[in-house]
Structures are given as structure tokens and as C-alpha cells.
Amino acid sequence: MTQLFRIIRRHALSGVAMLLLATVHLAPARAAGTPIVIGGTLGLTGAFAGPSAEYKAVYDYWLNEVNKKGGLLGRPVKMTIYNDESTPTIAQSLYNRLIDTDHADLLLSPYTTFVGGAIVPIVLSHHKLLFNGGFVGINIFRAARGSIIGSYTYQEPDYTRGLFELLKTLPEQQRPKRVAIFTAQNPFPLVVRDGVNGQGGAINYAKAAGATVVVNEQYPPGTTDFTGLVQKAKAAHADILLELGLPDDSLQVARTIQQQGYKPAIFCVCGSQVSTLPAWPKLGAAAEGVIGTTVSWPNQPYRDLSKIAAFFKRRGYETVPTYGIVSYAILQVLEQAVDGAKTLDQDKLKSYILSHEFHTVAGDLKYQADGTPAYSEIVLQYLHGKNEVVWPKQFQTSKPTIPMP
Amino acid sequence: MFALFFLPSRHGQRRIVGGRLATLAIAAGLVGYGAMSSNLGAIDTLGTVFMYLVVTQAWNILGGYGGYLNFGMVTYFGIGAYASAVLFQYFGLSPFLTAPLAGAAAALFGLLIGIPTLRLRGAYFAVITIIITFAVQLLMLDLPFTQGALGIFLSPLAANPVFVERLFYFIFFALAATATTLVFAVENSNFGWALVAIREDEDAAEVIGVRTTAVKWTANALAAFMTGTVGGIYAQRILYIEPTGTFALDISLNVVLMAVIGGAGTWQGPVIGVPLVLLVAEALRVTVTSEVNRVIFSIIVILIALFVPGGIMGLLQEVRRRMRPLVRKSAGETMPRTGG
């Protein structure tokens, strides 16, 4: 009886052992050890709640993917994202907490320059890198000397560069020449307009293209009535209208233009692109022919771009919002940098990033010394109810319609 | 519960001494914590608590004692921040040195703006304070020397992060202690009584000889000075100021919320309300979501408005009033003491 029991037990144990081996073999790679903590904040409530919620969705998506693949450096990845309530002082306090209490190994930036600019000194004073898919700010990047790693492929001075490159492709006699510029009183659009140290900026690009700026007006934050500005541009016979603002005011300018019956040859919403592109369908006819810009487009052969487009389609977006691209791209850079450098040491990561190429949804990114990727941009025009790529030519999905319909 | 020690007592000398000792012990504890702790998150949060305590105490002078609801404290705060930042930008002067000048600039503005606005009462005064905030914000967007919407960057201090956070912790702590002492002095002065008289019935106060305009004017300028000074230091702490964030209405609303929850019109109110609101918000922020803390505070404010108009201090005073006969009974007192 005892012997029979031993035989059964031996076979049962062998069976269990084989089952365990099979399970280990068949299971996906599973990370072990102390989690790598990635920390950051987003304005999940307050003025920037809309885009911030989408950033969070992308972060969660990436986190799930990366942990399925076995984490980073063989360790699971944990993400601690606090709500900064779209407020700089709260963000500052939370970044101190992330660094000091949560011991975050890697830091992600918050959304928007307004909040992001305030936490940069804290992050840099701890000799940490800031992985920044949240904001542009060429001056902030330059001051950080490569310690802020960005994923926006064009900074404020170059926001209108693509548009004026597109203009150069038109025959000389067809090029519009009189420019009206509306600029929101916000740090970012002002640099889009003026450039930095005489470089870039809509005014400089317009002059270089042989155009004259006939209207150059600023408007305060929260402006909802643009009738006066639009009338001024119309009276000045401006045939290029550049709206350099934030999403809400840009959409309002588009509505006003249609209401006032003003038809410039080109109307470019060349300010914040983060959430405007997916909003055009809601404007109906007022959006027809409007030009905008973004970082990349699903017809480009960039890693995982179709996957992220499908992700946003499931979330109800026909057009991938720009923040969806840059938020995923910065995590791809982070992932490839940690995998490539095989360390979390911030100095080694910085050296690695500045000397390697990263394959992301925003493109194959090569970094400049200031931590910004080399320039690339997509110019879109909203035609027949959808966004079409009109520049650069190799990625065109439609010829530009100028004058706009 | 330590707030019980702050309750003013007309009869219990022992309680006054106990209250002062408790206050000193808490202050010593905070100094010790600031000096010993290297928990940056906590030091930073407490620094913010002290900063708001100054502004809330400043609001308390005219808003709490005088009954003039000012929803525009951020105007003085922003003017102070800009005064410091502009002096740094054009003259290279450190905001640590120019903070009193920032306070003076805000006080001057408070004096000027007080001439027309302090003639208004009730809701009209409350509304005009909000309008002034927006007007000054627009001015900062358009004035060339403020660099408009681009804002002004200040240089970070060349020191390690723990030292920097400690420095702001102690500066704000010192300012908060000074502001609280000042408000305590106001509460126990003729000036304070004049403000209370204005709050209770301004016309009657004027009839009995209170120089209401001068009292309100002084209170407003004093509040502006305190707030402007702390705004000047804030500029050096945040290192980048621009009109939208610096003049955010949220700051004004938070100040009123903290004073009302703690108990407006008492020097202890802000001491209770500010840490309560900020520390609970911080705790909720890192544990649950921030939407929850907004809902919680909204419910608290509604409950306070309905049942405890005097805030937590009002509630504590009510509890003590009800307990007094029981205490006397247990002490064998049959007649109220008449002093002497």
C-alpha cells in the first residue's frame, strides 16, 4: 500500500513539475524584481483636463504593452501619474514628491508649457532627465542643454515653416501675398509668431516668402468674439490668415470667418494643434479648406503608427490627435533608450539618447544637442470632410486646394 | 483638536497660558521639522501652507473682521510677484531683497483702488474685486515691461534642492507667524473692534464715531502689503511668472474657502482652515482623484454655510459655550465669576 502510494506520489509530482515547466514555457515574458517607477503629472482636472485624459489613456496603453513584453531591464514597470489640477504650484509640489518620496526612476513631463515650465527647475536640480511629450518651448529646451528630451518634431518658431514651404511649391502668380496674423496672448503662440533670436516665426517666414503682414493682432486669453478681428483682416484684403492660438479660440475664429463670409485663399490654424485636428468635423462647412499641422500621419512608415491610429479610432477619433502621437513617441524613446543603454543612470541615458536614432510613431527621431528632435512636420488640409496631407509632397494624400473652397 | 487651545477665554487664565504654550510647542515643532526633515514633498507642501496662511490672514482683516468679501486677493499677490520679477529682470535685484518693495507696490495699488471700491458694499464690492483682477491681468498682458504673455523667467538659486525648499519653508513660516501675530493684534485692538463694528452695521458704526472709510482703507492697504510681499517671494520660488497663472482666480477663491472653513473673523480660523484644506487636498490628490477633493470641499462649504456659519472656529466656540455650564458644575461653581 505504501509502495503504491509512493508510485502515485512520484507520478503526480512529475506531472505537476511538467505542467509547471509547460506553463513557464508558454507564458509571456514576465518581469521580475523591483518595479521601475515612471512618474509624472497631468492636469486631469482643470483647464487642461481634456488632452490630459488622452495622455493618461496613452500612458496606460503603453504601460500594459511594455509589461506584457517583460518590462524594462527585466523589471516590471510601474507608472505614478498624479493630477496637478492644471496648476503649476501643485505640479511643483508633486514633482518633489515623485522624486523624493516615490523615488521615480524616470520622469515624464506634464501637459502644456504653462505647467511644464514650472517643474523644469525642480527636475534639473535633481539631475534628472525629463521625458517631455507634453509641451514645446524652445527657450526651455535650450536652457536645459539636452536634459529635457522632447518628442514634438517641430518647436514654436517652426510651426508655420511647413505652410510657407507649401506656398513655395505654388506657381509665383498663384501665391497669396497679404498676411493677417491673429495671436493669442499666451507664451507659446507669441513665439510661433515672432520666432527666437530672429530665427523662425510666422512673420519672418512670411517676409522670406515675399508676403506682407497687413494685420498683426493679439487677443487676450478667453476671447470668444472674434468679429472685430475678422472684419479687420477682411478689410485689409488679407489672403492668408494665420490663427496662432489655442484650440478653443482657433475653432471660434473658424466659425467667425464663415459667419462673416470672409474667404482668404489660405486659412491656417497654425497654433496649438493638439486637439484641433479631430475637432474639424464638428464645425461642418466652417472647417472646409482649413489648414493645420501635425507631427506625423498614418500613411508614414513609422513604427507602431498604425497601431496608435487604431487605438484612437477605438476611442472615437477619425484623426489621431497630435498629443496622441507625441505622448506615445516619448514613451517609445524612453523604452528604447533604457533597453539600449541598459541602465537607468540619467547621464548615461542622456548620452545614449543624444547619440542614437529612435524609431517612434512621430518618426525616426535624431536628437539635437538641446534635446529636441530634428525638424519634421506634416501640413494638412481639411477637404471633403476629412484631413488630407498636402505637404510634404512624398506623403501627400491630396493636392492642396488654394484658394480654399 | 489643538485648535481648542486657541479659543479666546475671558475667564480661564490657565487656559490662556495653556493655549500659548501649545502654540509655541507647535511652532517649535514646525521649526524643528523644517530643520531636520529632508522630505522634500512635505517641506514643499508645508511651505505652500505657510504662503497661503499669509494671504488668508491678510484677507481675514477686511473680509473676516470687516465683512467685506474680497474675491480679488490674487490681484495684490500678482502685483507683488510682478514687482519682484520686474526688479529682477531690469535691475538684477533678488526677490528676497525686493519683497518689501513688492509689498509696498501692492499696498500702493490697494490704497488707490480702495478709494472707489471701498465705497461699495456687499455683493457690489465682491464683484468689483473680481473685475479688478481681470483688468490687472489684461494690463500685465499688454504692458511692454512685463513682457506680456511671454512672462518673466527668474534665475534658480544655486543650491541643492533640499536647501532651497528649506529656505522657502522658513521664509514663508516667518511671514505666516508674523501675519498671524499681526492679525491677533488687530483682533485685540480698537482697530479690530472698529472693523467688527463695520461688519455688524456700517451705518451705525459711523454714527457712533468709527471713521469707517479710513479703517477700511487701512485694512485694505495692510492686507495688500502682506499679500504683495508673499507674492514677491513666490516669484522667486516658481521662477517663471506670466499673467494667466499669476492672476489665476483660483488663488482668490481658495483663500476665501480656507478662511470660511476655518472661521473668518478670528485669528485662529486661517490657522485651522489653510492646513486643513491644503493637506487634505494633497492627501486626496495622491491617494484618490482630485475630483473627489473638490466634491468633498464643496460639501463641507455647503454644510458650513447651512449649519456652522462661523466655520470650524465657530463650531468650537459653540461647543465650548455649551460645555461651560457643565465645567462650572463639575468645578462646584454655582455663580458665574465676575472677575477681579
Boltz contact constraints between the chains, C-beta under 6 A:
constraints:
  - contact:
      token1: [A, 45]
      token2: [B, 290]
      max_distance: 6.0
  - contact:
      token1: [A, 45]
      token2: [B, 291]
      max_distance: 6.0
  - contact:
      token1: [A, 83]
      token2: [B, 290]
      max_distance: 6.0
  - contact:
      token1: [A, 85]
      token2: [B, 290]
      max_distance: 6.0
  - contact:
      token1: [A, 88]
      token2: [B, 245]
      max_distance: 6.0
  - contact:
      token1: [A, 93]
      token2: [B, 44]
      max_distance: 6.0
  - contact:
      token1: [A, 93]
      token2: [B, 45]
      max_distance: 6.0
  - contact:
      token1: [A, 96]
      token2: [B, 40]
      max_distance: 6.0
  - contact:
      token1: [A, 96]
      token2: [B, 41]
      max_distance: 6.0
  - contact:
      token1: [A, 96]
      token2: [B, 44]
      max_distance: 6.0
  - contact:
      token1: [A, 97]
      token2: [B, 41]
      max_distance: 6.0
  - contact:
      token1: [A, 100]
      token2: [B, 40]
      max_distance: 6.0
  - contact:
      token1: [A, 100]
      token2: [B, 41]
      max_distance: 6.0
  - contact:
      token1: [A, 101]
      token2: [B, 41]
      max_distance: 6.0
  - contact:
      token1: [A, 117]
      token2: [B, 240]
      max_distance: 6.0
  - contact:
      token1: [A, 118]
      token2: [B, 238]
      max_distance: 6.0
  - contact:
      token1: [A, 118]
      token2: [B, 240]
      max_distance: 6.0
  - contact:
      token1: [A, 121]
      token2: [B, 156]
      max_distance: 6.0
  - contact:
      token1: [A, 121]
      token2: [B, 239]
      max_distance: 6.0
  - contact:
      token1: [A, 125]
      token2: [B, 161]
      max_distance: 6.0
  - contact:
      token1: [A, 126]
      token2: [B, 161]
      max_distance: 6.0
  - contact:
      token1: [A, 185]
      token2: [B, 141]
      max_distance: 6.0
  - contact:
      token1: [A, 185]
      token2: [B, 149]
      max_distance: 6.0
  - contact:
      token1: [A, 186]
      token2: [B, 149]
      max_distance: 6.0
  - contact:
      token1: [A, 187]
      token2: [B, 149]
      max_distance: 6.0
  - contact:
      token1: [A, 187]
      token2: [B, 150]
      max_distance: 6.0
  - contact:
      token1: [A, 187]
      token2: [B, 151]
      max_distance: 6.0
  - contact:
      token1: [A, 190]
      token2: [B, 149]
      max_distance: 6.0
  - contact:
      token1: [A, 190]
      token2: [B, 150]
      max_distance: 6.0
  - contact:
      token1: [A, 220]
      token2: [B, 138]
      max_distance: 6.0
  - contact:
      token1: [A, 220]
      token2: [B, 141]
      max_distance: 6.0
  - contact:
      token1: [A, 221]
      token2: [B, 244]
      max_distance: 6.0
